Every structure is written in C-alpha cells, then in structure tokens.
Amino acid sequence: MQLAACAEPSTAPQRPAEPRAATWSTWVLADAGVLRPPAPPAGGSPQVQQELEAIVAAQANRTAATDSLIRTYDGDPTSLWTREAVDLLGFYWTILPDVRIATPARSARLMTLLHVAMYDAVVATWDAKYAYKRAAPARTGGRVRALVTLGDAPSYPSEHAAVAAAAAEVLIALALPGDTARLRAMMHEAGQARVAAGAAWPSDVQAGYTLGTAVARRVLQRAATDGADATWQGSPPEGAYSWKPTPPRRVAVPFDALAGTWRTWVIAGGDAFRPPPPPLPGSPEFAANLAELRKFAAGGRTVTQMDRARYWATEAPTARWDLYMEEELERRRWSVPRAARARAYVSIAMYDAFVACWDGKFHYWLARPITIDPTLTTIFATPPFPSYPSGHSSISPAAAMVMGELFPDRKRHYDDLAVEASESRVWAGVHYRFDIEAGEALGTKVGEAVIARMRSDGVR
C-alpha cells in the first residue's frame, strides 16, 4: 500500500558535523584525500535534474516498507554494521570448533578489520564532503522533504553508503559464503534509504559505494599479509604440565596456535609484552593457585559468581565490549567520525591484546587446571587452548582503559567490569589466578600503547 502522505521528519537530535575530521590520522590510507572522488554533478545540470526527479518519485511512491528502511538505516551507520557483525559472530560462536570464524582471536580480528575499514571510509568521506560542500537534496528546494534529521555536514559522498560498502566487503571476505547475498542487499538498502529520505543524491550514494569499496580493498590487502591465513603444522610439547585436549570435546587442534605471530596495529608485535614464565608446577605458588580452584569446585562459588562467569563466557569476549561501546555511543550521540574512531580504537586494543596473549599461551603451553586435576568441576567447558595468560584478562583491561580515555566519567565503571571479566575465569575454574594476573599486566601495557596513539592522532 502506498502512503497517502509523507511521514513527518525524524525528531532525533542532530549529530555534530565534525568539519575537521579529514585531518585525523587514518590506518590504511596514506591520508584522508588519497581516494577523493571527482566533483559531483554541477547544480542545474541535466544529471542533477534527473536525480531530483528520481528522489521526488521515490518519496511520492513510498510504502511502509520504504519507511521501515529509512528508519533502519538512519543514524550512525557504524552502529548498524557493528551490530550486524556481532550477530554474525554470535551465530558462528555456536558452531565452534567445527567452523573457526568466531574463535576469540579471529573474532577480535574481524571486528578490528571492520572498524578500521569503517573509520577510514568515514574520514575519507569527510575529506570529500568539505572539499565539495554539496547540499543534501532536501536542502535545495521545496520538492524534496527531509524524512530524517539532516546534520550540517555536506552530502557528497554519502557516509552511509561508504560505510555500508566498506563494512559489507570486509564481512563478505571473512564470513561464510551463505551470508554474501544478505550483506550485499543490506549495502544497497543503506543507499536507497538515504535517497528516499531526501538526505542523499543518487550520485552521493554511488560515490560513497565506490569510496567504501576502495577502502575495504586496502584493509583486505593488509589482512592478506597479517599472518592469519597461515596453518599451524606443529604439535603440543610433551610433559605432564603441557597443554592437552580438555573434556568434553577434547579438541585436538588448539585454536589459532599462530595468532601470537599475527601482525599488530599499535604494539611492536605479539612478543612485545610477553609475560614472565608462570609459577613452576609443584611450587608453593602453583599449589596455592590450584587449591583456590579446588575450593571453588567443592562448592565455594556464590550464585553471583556462577552467573557472572556464564555472562562473560556466552559470546566471543570482544562482543561484550563492543556492546558496551554501542550503549555509550547511542546515549551520547557523537558525530559519525568520532563514533567510528572510538569503535576502531577499542577493537584495535582488544586485537593487539589477543595477539600478545596468544604469543604467551603458545610460548609456555601451560596445561589447563582440569588437566592437572581432572576432578575439578568447571562452570562450562574449558576452552581448547593453553592456559597462561588469560585471554579475557588480557583484552578487558585494554578495552576498559580505552573506554575510560574516551568516556572519563565512566572510567571506574569499565575498570570494574574488566576486573569482573578477569575474575570470572577463576570462578569458572578454567584459569589459575596467576593466569589472570599476567593477563591484566599484559592488557594494561597494550592499553597504554593504544592510548598514546589516540593522543597523537589529531583529534581534539
């Protein structure tokens, strides 16, 4: 059914325009202007008139489905694609270990590649916006209505189209083939929705698609050389205290044994902050750590500890922090460039922390608690990779520190969550306390390195 009249424009608060975003540091682009598109069609040209008629027709023929798409693709485009990626990883998490797209390290890598692509695409888009200063269709006369809140940033290229293309291309490259058609459809819907809303010209959208695709290609070129495609051909070391497959699945090939060698974004490499060796098996310190786990297994866990242990184990570890970021950005309504920057930094901090953690895990190959004492009961199955240091304890301080830098009024809150994430692994019985202490020290160093980069990237 066609709508009898256009709906009222969105009353959502306007986001800041951020006119200096093109001066910010990028990750894979040499600078914001390296992919600047040609100038848009001149005002009054036959092409502009043709595009105007297409927008007028699109608004006149709107349906309930059109309005639904306009609402879906309004707002910060990096939010929608972040949620899409988290949902994808949530599904892939359920089919581990058979399909290893959502292992802890690979989940962090996927989210980092996604967020870097979206951020660089946004910064490049802002460069062109303020180079050409094209007004949105709804600002050029009375025939086109603004069906969403228009910001002050120029319309060419469309940031929604650029983000959609960058995100879709990265996710298509990293996801299962069965997701390709849906991701491509989402990309095209994002552009169509902005045209129907009066927020973008068709040529804005096409330029955005072209720019976003070009950024994604550069991100994927980097990904092709980051070491993640290498296949581990080794075998675990022998010894009573070396890692062995754990019940119930007894997965023989540990997750991502080479992840400690993957290319990092900020820290010098996976071994930059390698922790000292864990306590010697049989030493008083090792015995004390094992005794703590035996106490928990014997009924020493509280209901809250059991609940929180499950909470931190139900998804890829990075997903929790991505969703915390989502809540903050939704509440604060930051500009699209600032939101994209925030997401990229938190993802990079977690990814670099994972790489550093995996370097330690597969340098020391320490057996999990349940291997040392098979009588231990755990809240959930022990993950299939070595114990020391803890992954949750490595990424959580790194993420919390970056969140605290971005949102100083919430620093204490995120610091407390990082502590809980670490403790949850001891409560669950899958890590020794010295695992989490080493992870926290490592993650703190990664967080410090990422914050140093943040403070020098040109953002004020």
Backbone torsions as a table, in degrees:
resi	resn	phi	psi	omega
1	MET	NA	133.8	175.3
2	GLN	-80.3	149.5	178.7
3	LEU	-81.8	141.0	-178.5
4	ALA	-69.5	-31.6	-179.3
5	ALA	-147.6	157.8	179.4
6	CYS	-68.8	143.9	175.1
7	ALA	-69.0	159.3	176.8
8	GLU	-67.1	148.7	177.2
9	PRO	-58.2	154.5	178.0
10	SER	-60.0	143.7	177.1
11	THR	-102.3	13.2	178.6
12	ALA	-61.9	141.9	179.9
13	PRO	-58.2	145.9	179.1
14	GLN	-72.9	140.3	176.4
15	ARG	-87.6	151.3	178.2
16	PRO	-58.8	149.2	-176.0
17	ALA	-77.7	-35.6	177.9
18	GLU	61.6	59.0	-174.8
19	PRO	-65.3	-18.0	-178.2
20	ARG	-95.4	8.0	-175.8
21	ALA	-61.1	-26.0	-179.9
22	ALA	-67.5	-12.9	178.7
23	THR	-90.2	-4.0	-176.2
24	TRP	-75.1	152.2	177.3
25	SER	-65.5	143.7	177.1
26	THR	-111.8	171.7	-175.3
27	TRP	-102.3	-46.7	-179.1
28	VAL	-112.2	-16.7	177.1
29	LEU	-90.2	143.6	178.0
30	ALA	-63.1	-36.2	175.1
31	ASP	-162.7	172.5	-174.2
32	ALA	-66.6	-25.3	-174.5
33	GLY	-94.4	1.3	-173.3
34	VAL	-65.2	-25.0	179.8
35	LEU	-112.5	21.0	-176.0
36	ARG	-56.4	126.9	-179.6
37	PRO	-75.2	165.6	174.0
38	PRO	-61.2	163.6	179.3
39	ALA	-59.9	148.9	177.9
40	PRO	-69.8	166.8	177.4
41	PRO	-56.0	142.6	-178.0
42	ALA	-68.0	144.2	177.4
43	GLY	-58.9	138.4	-179.1
44	GLY	83.5	-5.0	179.7
45	SER	-72.7	159.7	177.4
46	PRO	-55.9	-37.2	-179.7
47	GLN	-64.9	-42.0	179.3
48	VAL	-64.5	-40.8	178.6
49	GLN	-63.3	-40.8	178.3
50	GLN	-63.5	-42.8	178.9
51	GLU	-65.0	-39.2	178.6
52	LEU	-60.5	-44.9	179.4
53	GLU	-63.1	-36.4	178.6
54	ALA	-65.0	-39.3	178.9
55	ILE	-68.0	-44.5	178.9
56	VAL	-58.8	-43.3	179.0
57	ALA	-65.1	-40.7	179.8
58	ALA	-62.2	-39.5	179.3
59	GLN	-72.9	-35.5	-179.9
60	ALA	-68.5	-29.1	-176.2
61	ASN	-104.3	20.3	-179.1
62	ARG	-61.3	146.6	174.6
63	THR	-120.7	176.0	175.6
64	ALA	-60.6	-34.8	178.6
65	ALA	-66.0	-38.1	177.8
66	THR	-62.1	-46.1	-179.9
67	ASP	-63.3	-34.6	177.3
68	SER	-63.9	-41.9	178.0
69	LEU	-65.3	-40.1	178.7
70	ILE	-59.0	-44.1	179.0
71	ARG	-67.0	-41.5	-177.6
72	THR	-60.9	-42.1	-173.1
73	TYR	-99.7	13.7	174.9
74	ASP	-83.2	167.3	175.9
75	GLY	84.3	-156.8	-178.0
76	ASP	-73.6	113.4	-177.0
77	PRO	-66.8	-25.7	179.6
78	THR	-68.6	-21.6	178.0
79	SER	-68.9	-49.5	-177.7
80	LEU	-59.2	-43.7	-176.6
81	TRP	-75.6	-27.6	172.6
82	THR	-64.8	-45.9	180.0
83	ARG	-64.2	-37.0	177.4
84	GLU	-62.3	-43.8	179.9
85	ALA	-66.4	-40.9	178.2
86	VAL	-62.2	-40.5	177.6
87	ASP	-64.2	-42.5	177.6
88	LEU	-59.3	-47.3	-179.7
89	LEU	-65.5	-33.0	176.5
90	GLY	-61.1	-39.1	176.1
91	PHE	-68.7	-47.6	-178.4
92	TYR	-63.6	-28.1	176.9
93	TRP	-59.4	-35.1	-176.2
94	THR	-75.4	-14.9	-178.3
95	ILE	-109.3	14.1	168.5
96	LEU	-70.0	149.8	0.7
97	PRO	-90.7	4.5	-173.9
98	ASP	-66.5	-40.6	175.9
99	VAL	-116.6	117.7	-169.2
100	ARG	-104.0	50.5	175.0
101	ILE	-85.0	-32.9	-172.8
102	ALA	-108.3	28.1	170.3
103	THR	-60.0	160.0	-178.2
104	PRO	-53.1	-48.4	-177.4
105	ALA	-69.1	-39.3	-178.2
106	ARG	-73.4	-32.0	173.5
107	SER	-61.7	-44.6	178.9
108	ALA	-62.8	-39.9	178.9
109	ARG	-64.3	-46.7	-179.7
110	LEU	-58.6	-47.7	-178.0
111	MET	-65.9	-34.2	178.6
112	THR	-68.7	-46.0	178.0
113	LEU	-61.0	-41.0	177.3
114	LEU	-61.1	-50.9	-174.2
115	HIS	-71.1	-33.8	174.5
116	VAL	-65.3	-43.5	179.4
117	ALA	-61.6	-45.3	-179.4
118	MET	-65.6	-42.2	-179.1
119	TYR	-63.4	-51.6	-179.3
120	ASP	-62.0	-35.9	177.1
121	ALA	-64.2	-40.9	179.2
122	VAL	-65.2	-46.7	-179.4
123	VAL	-62.0	-41.8	177.6
124	ALA	-65.1	-36.3	177.3
125	THR	-64.2	-42.2	-179.7
126	TRP	-65.2	-33.6	175.4
127	ASP	-58.1	-48.1	-178.6
128	ALA	-71.0	-37.6	179.6
129	LYS	-54.5	-48.7	-175.0
130	TYR	-86.3	-10.0	170.6
131	ALA	-76.2	-36.7	-173.9
132	TYR	-107.1	-27.2	174.1
133	LYS	52.5	51.6	178.6
134	ARG	-85.2	136.7	178.6
135	ALA	-82.8	147.8	176.5
136	ALA	-65.2	154.1	-179.0
137	PRO	-53.5	-40.5	-176.9
138	ALA	-69.8	-9.7	178.4
139	ARG	-99.4	4.8	-173.2
140	THR	-107.5	5.7	-179.7
141	GLY	157.9	-173.5	-172.8
142	GLY	-92.6	-4.9	-174.8
143	ARG	-80.9	-23.6	-179.0
144	VAL	-112.2	129.4	178.2
145	ARG	-97.7	148.6	173.5
146	ALA	-87.1	110.8	-179.3
147	LEU	-95.5	4.3	171.7
148	VAL	-136.6	165.3	175.0
149	THR	-71.5	122.5	179.6
150	LEU	-90.2	131.5	173.5
151	GLY	-80.9	-178.8	-179.5
152	ASP	-86.7	-10.4	-179.3
153	ALA	-69.0	142.4	175.7
154	PRO	-58.7	166.5	-169.8
155	SER	-97.1	-14.5	-172.9
156	TYR	-110.6	124.6	-7.6
157	PRO	-77.3	167.9	176.8
158	SER	-73.3	121.7	177.2
159	GLU	-67.5	-31.0	178.3
160	HIS	-65.0	-40.4	178.1
161	ALA	-70.3	-40.5	-179.5
162	ALA	-64.4	-45.4	178.6
163	VAL	-64.2	-42.6	-179.5
164	ALA	-60.7	-44.3	-179.7
165	ALA	-67.3	-44.7	180.0
166	ALA	-61.4	-46.2	-178.1
167	ALA	-67.2	-46.8	-177.5
168	ALA	-61.4	-43.4	-178.6
169	GLU	-64.9	-40.4	178.2
170	VAL	-65.9	-46.7	-178.1
171	LEU	-66.3	-38.7	177.9
172	ILE	-60.7	-39.6	-178.8
173	ALA	-68.5	-27.6	-173.4
174	LEU	-106.2	-15.6	-176.4
175	ALA	-93.9	-179.6	176.7
176	LEU	-74.0	150.3	-178.5
177	PRO	-56.3	-29.6	-179.1
178	GLY	-64.4	-15.1	-180.0
179	ASP	-92.1	-7.9	-172.0
180	THR	-61.7	-49.3	-175.1
181	ALA	-61.2	-41.9	-179.2
182	ARG	-66.6	-40.9	-179.9
183	LEU	-66.1	-38.8	177.2
184	ARG	-66.5	-40.0	178.3
185	ALA	-62.5	-41.4	177.5
186	MET	-61.5	-40.6	179.3
187	MET	-59.4	-46.3	-178.8
188	HIS	-70.1	-36.3	176.6
189	GLU	-61.6	-38.3	-179.0
190	ALA	-58.7	-44.1	179.1
191	GLY	-70.7	-44.1	-179.6
192	GLN	-60.6	-37.6	-178.9
193	ALA	-64.7	-39.1	-179.4
194	ARG	-70.2	-33.7	175.9
195	VAL	-66.7	-48.6	-179.2
196	ALA	-62.7	-28.9	-179.6
197	ALA	-78.9	-7.4	-177.3
198	GLY	79.9	11.4	-176.4
199	ALA	-93.6	-16.4	-176.4
200	ALA	-147.8	145.7	170.3
201	TRP	-79.8	153.2	174.6
202	PRO	-53.7	-37.0	178.8
203	SER	-71.0	-26.9	172.0
204	ASP	-62.1	-43.9	-177.4
205	VAL	-67.1	-45.3	-179.1
206	GLN	-63.1	-41.2	177.6
207	ALA	-64.1	-36.8	177.1
208	GLY	-65.2	-43.5	177.3
209	TYR	-58.8	-46.0	-177.4
210	THR	-63.0	-44.7	-179.1
211	LEU	-65.5	-48.0	-178.8
212	GLY	-61.8	-38.4	177.6
213	THR	-64.5	-40.5	179.6
214	ALA	-65.1	-39.6	176.8
215	VAL	-64.2	-45.2	-179.8
216	ALA	-58.4	-40.5	179.5
217	ARG	-60.3	-39.4	179.6
218	ARG	-69.7	-38.6	176.6
219	VAL	-63.1	-43.6	-178.7
220	LEU	-70.9	-29.5	173.4
221	GLN	-63.4	-41.9	176.4
222	ARG	-64.7	-42.7	-179.4
223	ALA	-60.6	-34.3	-178.5
224	ALA	-66.4	-16.4	-178.8
225	THR	-117.2	15.1	-176.6
226	ASP	-89.1	-1.2	176.8
227	GLY	94.0	-6.1	-175.1
228	ALA	-72.9	-16.6	179.6
229	ASP	-85.5	-8.4	-179.4
230	ALA	-68.8	145.1	-179.4
231	THR	-105.3	129.4	178.6
232	TRP	-72.9	128.7	-178.6
233	GLN	-114.4	7.6	-173.8
234	GLY	-87.7	-164.3	176.7
235	SER	-146.2	150.5	-179.5
236	PRO	-62.3	148.3	176.7
237	PRO	-66.9	155.5	177.4
238	GLU	-80.9	159.0	176.8
239	GLY	135.2	147.6	-176.6
240	ALA	-63.1	-27.9	-175.8
241	TYR	-107.0	11.5	174.7
242	SER	-90.4	153.3	-176.4
243	TRP	-57.6	140.0	173.7
244	LYS	-137.6	154.6	176.4
245	PRO	-52.9	140.0	-174.0
246	THR	-112.4	155.0	179.5
247	PRO	-70.9	158.4	2.9
248	PRO	-89.8	-22.4	-175.0
249	ARG	-79.6	-27.5	-176.4
250	ARG	50.2	56.2	179.5
251	VAL	-64.3	119.5	-171.5
252	ALA	-76.0	-33.5	-178.4
253	VAL	-101.8	111.0	-177.1
254	PRO	-64.7	154.5	-179.0
255	PHE	-66.9	122.9	164.9
256	ASP	53.4	56.1	-178.3
257	ALA	-61.4	-21.0	-179.2
258	LEU	-98.9	4.8	-175.7
259	ALA	-61.2	-26.8	177.5
260	GLY	-66.5	-12.5	178.1
261	THR	-100.2	-3.8	-177.9
262	TRP	-63.9	153.2	179.6
263	ARG	-68.9	134.1	-179.7
264	THR	-98.6	171.4	-177.9
265	TRP	-102.3	-38.3	-175.7
266	VAL	-119.4	-51.1	-178.5
267	ILE	-73.1	160.8	-173.1
268	ALA	-64.6	-29.5	-179.3
269	GLY	171.8	174.7	-176.4
270	GLY	-59.6	-30.0	-177.5
271	ASP	-93.3	9.8	-176.1
272	ALA	-60.7	-35.3	-177.4
273	PHE	-126.5	37.1	-177.6
274	ARG	-56.2	128.6	-179.0
275	PRO	-71.3	159.5	174.9
276	PRO	-66.1	165.9	-179.1
277	PRO	-57.8	148.8	175.7
278	PRO	-68.7	167.3	176.5
279	PRO	-56.1	145.5	179.7
280	LEU	-67.8	131.9	173.5
281	PRO	-54.5	134.7	-177.7
282	GLY	93.0	-12.7	178.6
283	SER	-75.8	159.9	177.8
284	PRO	-56.9	-38.6	-179.5
285	GLU	-65.9	-43.6	178.4
286	PHE	-62.6	-43.4	-179.5
287	ALA	-62.4	-39.0	179.8
288	ALA	-65.9	-39.7	178.0
289	ASN	-64.9	-41.1	178.9
290	LEU	-67.8	-36.2	179.1
291	ALA	-63.5	-36.8	178.0
292	GLU	-62.0	-42.6	179.8
293	LEU	-67.3	-37.2	177.7
294	ARG	-64.5	-35.8	177.9
295	LYS	-64.7	-44.8	177.1
296	PHE	-61.7	-43.9	-177.4
297	ALA	-65.1	-26.8	-177.9
298	ALA	-85.3	11.1	177.7
299	GLY	110.9	13.6	-177.4
300	GLY	-87.1	3.0	179.3
301	ARG	-86.0	139.3	171.9
302	THR	-83.2	165.4	176.8
303	VAL	-60.9	-41.4	179.5
304	THR	-61.9	-43.3	178.7
305	GLN	-61.6	-41.2	178.3
306	MET	-65.4	-42.5	179.9
307	ASP	-64.1	-44.2	-177.9
308	ARG	-71.1	-32.2	175.4
309	ALA	-62.1	-42.6	178.0
310	ARG	-67.2	-40.2	-179.8
311	TYR	-55.5	-45.3	-176.9
312	TRP	-79.6	-5.3	-176.7
313	ALA	-110.4	-1.3	-170.5
314	THR	-85.2	-9.7	178.8
315	GLU	-142.6	175.2	170.7
316	ALA	-55.7	136.2	-174.1
317	PRO	-54.2	-35.1	-179.2
318	THR	-66.9	-26.3	-174.5
319	ALA	-61.3	-39.2	179.6
320	ARG	-57.9	-46.0	-177.3
321	TRP	-71.9	-33.5	174.6
322	ASP	-61.7	-38.6	-179.6
323	LEU	-73.8	-33.9	173.1
324	TYR	-61.6	-43.1	177.0
325	MET	-60.9	-40.9	179.1
326	GLU	-58.4	-45.6	-179.9
327	GLU	-61.7	-43.2	-179.4
328	GLU	-63.8	-46.6	-176.1
329	LEU	-70.4	-33.4	176.2
330	GLU	-64.2	-40.2	-178.0
331	ARG	-73.0	-37.9	-173.1
332	ARG	-89.2	-20.1	178.8
333	ARG	52.5	52.3	175.6
334	TRP	-66.9	162.9	174.0
335	SER	-60.9	157.9	178.7
336	VAL	-59.3	-44.5	177.8
337	PRO	-61.4	-41.7	-179.6
338	ARG	-68.1	-37.7	177.7
339	ALA	-64.7	-43.5	179.4
340	ALA	-62.9	-40.4	178.5
341	ARG	-63.0	-45.4	-178.8
342	ALA	-60.1	-45.7	180.0
343	ARG	-61.7	-42.5	-177.6
344	ALA	-63.1	-43.5	-177.0
345	TYR	-67.0	-41.7	179.4
346	VAL	-65.3	-41.3	178.7
347	SER	-64.4	-42.8	179.6
348	ILE	-63.4	-41.4	178.5
349	ALA	-59.7	-44.0	-178.9
350	MET	-69.9	-40.3	179.4
351	TYR	-63.2	-50.3	-179.9
352	ASP	-61.1	-36.5	177.4
353	ALA	-65.9	-39.1	177.2
354	PHE	-63.5	-44.5	179.8
355	VAL	-60.3	-44.9	179.4
356	ALA	-64.9	-39.1	178.0
357	CYS	-64.0	-45.5	-178.4
358	TRP	-67.0	-29.2	172.3
359	ASP	-59.0	-46.3	179.6
360	GLY	-66.9	-42.5	-178.8
361	LYS	-56.9	-46.3	-173.8
362	PHE	-95.0	3.6	166.9
363	HIS	-86.3	-40.1	-176.3
364	TYR	-97.5	-27.4	176.0
365	TRP	54.4	38.3	-175.9
366	LEU	-72.3	136.1	179.0
367	ALA	-65.3	149.2	175.1
368	ARG	-71.8	158.4	179.6
369	PRO	-54.1	-40.1	-175.7
370	ILE	-68.6	-20.4	174.4
371	THR	-75.0	-39.7	179.5
372	ILE	-70.3	-39.2	179.1
373	ASP	-133.6	93.2	-177.5
374	PRO	-64.1	-10.2	178.9
375	THR	-82.4	-9.6	179.7
376	LEU	-63.2	142.2	171.6
377	THR	-105.5	134.3	179.0
378	THR	-113.4	158.4	-178.8
379	ILE	-73.5	-29.9	176.7
380	PHE	-147.1	171.5	-177.3
381	ALA	-62.9	139.7	178.1
382	THR	-67.3	130.7	179.5
383	PRO	-61.2	149.5	-172.7
384	PRO	-86.9	67.3	173.4
385	PHE	-165.8	165.1	-173.4
386	PRO	-59.9	167.0	-168.2
387	SER	-86.9	-39.8	-165.6
388	TYR	-109.1	125.9	-4.9
389	PRO	-86.6	178.2	-178.5
390	SER	-79.0	133.2	177.5
391	GLY	-66.8	-47.7	178.0
392	HIS	-56.7	-40.4	-177.0
393	SER	-73.8	-20.3	177.3
394	SER	-82.3	-46.7	-175.0
395	ILE	-78.5	-30.7	-172.3
396	SER	-67.7	-45.8	175.0
397	PRO	-62.8	-37.9	179.1
398	ALA	-61.4	-47.0	179.0
399	ALA	-64.6	-44.9	-177.8
400	ALA	-62.6	-39.2	179.5
401	MET	-64.6	-42.0	178.3
402	VAL	-67.6	-41.7	176.4
403	MET	-60.0	-41.3	178.6
404	GLY	-65.4	-34.6	175.9
405	GLU	-67.1	-38.8	-179.7
406	LEU	-76.3	-38.1	-175.5
407	PHE	-126.9	76.3	-174.3
408	PRO	-57.2	-30.3	179.7
409	ASP	-70.1	-11.6	-178.9
410	ARG	-116.6	11.1	-175.6
411	LYS	-57.5	-48.6	-178.3
412	ARG	-59.6	-39.8	-179.7
413	HIS	-60.1	-47.3	-177.4
414	TYR	-74.4	-31.6	173.1
415	ASP	-61.2	-41.6	179.3
416	ASP	-65.1	-39.0	178.1
417	LEU	-65.2	-37.3	178.6
418	ALA	-63.4	-40.8	177.5
419	VAL	-63.0	-43.9	179.9
420	GLU	-62.8	-42.6	178.8
421	ALA	-58.4	-41.5	178.6
422	SER	-66.0	-51.2	-177.5
423	GLU	-60.3	-31.4	-176.8
424	SER	-59.7	-26.6	-177.9
425	ARG	-76.4	-30.2	173.0
426	VAL	-74.7	-44.2	177.7
427	TRP	-55.9	-37.6	-178.0
428	ALA	-74.2	-19.3	-179.5
429	GLY	87.0	13.1	-176.7
430	VAL	-101.4	-6.6	179.5
431	HIS	-139.7	148.4	168.8
432	TYR	-77.8	158.6	177.6
433	ARG	-63.6	-34.4	179.3
434	PHE	-67.3	-22.8	173.2
435	ASP	-62.1	-46.0	-175.7
436	ILE	-74.4	-32.9	177.7
437	GLU	-65.2	-42.1	177.5
438	ALA	-66.8	-39.6	178.6
439	GLY	-63.7	-42.5	179.8
440	GLU	-63.2	-40.8	178.5
441	ALA	-64.1	-42.2	179.0
442	LEU	-64.7	-49.4	-178.3
443	GLY	-61.5	-35.1	177.6
444	THR	-63.3	-41.2	178.6
445	LYS	-65.8	-39.8	176.9
446	VAL	-63.9	-45.3	178.6
447	GLY	-57.5	-42.4	178.4
448	GLU	-61.7	-41.0	179.9
449	ALA	-65.5	-41.5	-179.5
450	VAL	-68.1	-40.7	179.0
451	ILE	-63.5	-37.7	176.4
452	ALA	-60.0	-39.5	177.0
453	ARG	-66.2	-41.3	179.7
454	MET	-58.5	-40.1	-174.4
455	ARG	-76.3	-1.7	-178.8
456	SER	-125.8	18.3	-173.7
457	ASP	-97.8	8.1	175.9
458	GLY	90.8	1.6	-178.3
459	VAL	-93.3	133.6	178.2
460	ARG	-122.1	NA	NA
